[in-house]
Every structure is written in C-alpha cells, then in structure tokens.
Amino acid sequence: MKLIRTEDAAGQVLCHDITQIIPGEFKGARFRKGHVIQPEDIPVLLSIGKGESLRLGKAPRHPPRR
C-alpha cells in the first residue's frame, strides 16, 4: 500500500472502497476496492474530499466477497 497525490492517481488501483455522501440523495460506495482509477475519476475524487492523497495497492488476487 502506498500514498499518492490524487491528481497523479490515474492508472492506479484502489485498495479500499471510497464512500460518497450527498445528503438526502445518495450514500454508498462511489468507488470499490480494486477499481482502476481513470482520468475522468479525478474530478469526482476531488469533489468528495479526496484532494490530498489516496491509499493505493495492487489489484486483488481474488474477486471481492459479497
């Protein structure tokens, strides 16, 4: 696991879920563990408060448990 600036995260893999809360509308995982961050994800991450850094890791070896 490593920390990386959000702006430099395109192509990296998330090692945990990231939750988005919009009062009265939505509360849940916006990005799931194992998601490969795309350039279009960066503004969304910044808008939900992930402006400084993200914890990133390797792709999961097994599918996530349900």
C-alpha atoms as one frame of an Amber mdcrd trajectory, in Angstrom:
protein
   0.000   0.000   0.000   1.231   3.499  -0.784   0.022   7.101  -0.620  -0.133
   9.113  -3.817  -1.468  12.562  -4.765  -4.997  12.324  -6.144  -4.024  14.254
  -9.270  -1.362  11.605 -10.032  -3.588   8.572  -9.366  -4.796   7.745 -12.919
  -3.993   4.115 -13.735  -3.565   3.112 -10.082  -5.688   0.576  -8.164  -7.704
   1.456  -5.029  -7.025  -0.727  -2.001 -10.280   0.252  -0.241 -13.802   1.478
  -1.003 -14.433   5.222  -1.193 -17.830   6.406   0.047 -19.738   9.370  -1.350
 -22.487  11.072   0.669 -24.946  13.507  -0.898 -27.396  14.459   1.887 -30.924
  13.351   1.086 -29.887  11.735  -2.217 -27.107   9.142  -2.043 -24.865   7.374
   0.458 -22.700   4.483  -0.629 -19.513   3.304  -2.263 -18.666   5.573  -5.201
 -15.533   3.552  -5.991 -14.934  -0.051  -4.909 -11.745  -1.763  -3.790  -9.798
  -2.881  -6.874 -11.133  -0.072  -9.109  -8.544   1.204 -11.588  -8.676   4.996
 -11.434  -9.396   6.642 -14.781  -8.564  10.271 -15.638 -12.292  11.120 -15.578
 -12.466   9.847 -11.947 -10.052  12.514 -10.671 -12.592  15.408 -10.514 -15.090
  13.120  -8.714 -12.467  12.101  -6.141 -11.535  15.733  -5.571 -15.201  16.737
  -5.190 -15.819  14.136  -2.448 -12.865  15.315  -0.394 -10.017  13.095  -1.572
  -7.866  16.059  -2.525  -4.629  15.344  -0.745  -3.790  11.692  -1.216  -5.169
   8.194  -1.789  -4.142   4.806  -0.430  -3.410   2.570  -3.363  -2.357  -1.030
  -3.721  -2.137  -3.957  -6.071  -5.120  -5.444  -7.867  -6.925  -8.058  -5.788
  -5.942 -11.680  -6.444  -9.447 -12.955  -5.785 -12.861 -11.436  -6.531 -14.262
  -9.357  -3.659 -16.537 -11.164  -1.195 -20.239 -10.351  -1.364
